[in-house]
Amino acid sequence: MSGRPDSDLPPDTQTTPQPTEDTPEDLPEAEDEDLLLEQARRARWASVGTGALLALAGTAATALRAADAAPALVLAAYACGAAVCALAAVLGARGRTRRALWTTVAGVMVMALGDHFD
């Protein structure tokens, strides 16, 4: 027996069961698709919530710094960071979760830059 075996086995020796009429073939695929849709929905809501929360925090920081008579550069940095985080929330709501993540990071970095100038 030095030859290669055939790639297609005869029907009576196949190891995987053939689908019957009682079990639909696409049931595992439908469950996977539902799982992916649920994960995408969670990612969208997480990006919307994070962006909105950080935008609110940046707005509050701008208001608090304005009451303390902070330099204009600090106020501008917090306000711009809050605007960028609000943009991230909008991107997340539209399903652009990867862009929303990077936009959120950029907004937080701008706010951190404003904190550095203070």
N, C-alpha and C positions, 0 to 999 in steps of 0.2 A: 504494500500500500504506500507507494512513494508519490502518488499523484495528489493534486490539490482537490479538496472536496468542492462540490458544486455550491454556488452561492445561494441558490434557491433550493430549499428542502422540499421534498414531496409533502402534500397536504397532511398525510397521516403522521409525519414525524416532526411537524413544527411545534415549538415549545410555547409560543404565545397563543392564547385562545383567541379565536375569531369573534368579533362582536356579533351578538345576536340581535334579533329584532326588538327584544325587550329592553336592552340597554343601549341608550343613545351613544354614539361615538364621540360627540362633542361635549359631553358633560364635564370632564376635567378641564377642557379649554374654557368653558363658560365660567367655571369656578375661578380659574386663574384670571380671567378677564374682569370678573367682579372684584377680586382682590386688588388688582391693579387700579381699578377705578376708585376703590375706597382709599387706597394709599395716595393717589393723586389728589383726591378731595381733601384728605388730611393735610397734605403738604400745602395746598392752596390756603386752607384756613390758618395753618401755622404761620405762613408768610404774611397773610393779611393781619393777623393778630400782632405779630412781632413788629411789623412796620408801623401799625397804628399806635402801639404802645410806645415805641421809640419816638415817634413824631410827637406824641403827647408829652413825653418826658423832655424832649428838646424845646418844645414850646413853653413848658413850665420853667425850664432852666433859663430861657430867654427872659421870661417875665421876672423871675427872681433876680437875675443879674441886672436887669434894667432898674429895679428898685434900689439896688445897691450902688448905682452909678458906675457900672463897669465900663471899660473902654468899648468904643463902638465896634472894634474888630472882634471882640469876644461875643457881643450880641449878634453880629452878622454871622459868625461861625455857627453859633447855636441855631439861629434861625434857618440858615442854609442846610445844616445837618438835619433839622426837623423836616424841612421841605423834601430833602432827598429820601428820608425814611417814609414820608407820606407817599412819594412816588413809588417806593418799593411796595407799599401796601396795595396801591392800584395795580402794579404789575402782578402781584400775587393773586389778586382777585380775578385777573384776566387769564390766569393759568401759566404765566411766565415765571415759574417758581425759581429757576436757576438765576435768571436775571434779577429777580426780587432779592435773592440772597446776597448777590454781589452788590446790589444797590444799597441794601441795608448795611452791609459792612462799610461801604463808602460813606454813608451818612453818619455812622457812629464814629468813623475816623475823623470826619470834619468836625463833629462835636468835640472829640478829644483834642483836636488841634485848638479849638476855642478855649478849652479848659487849660491848655498849655500856655496860652497867651495871658491868662489871668494871673 
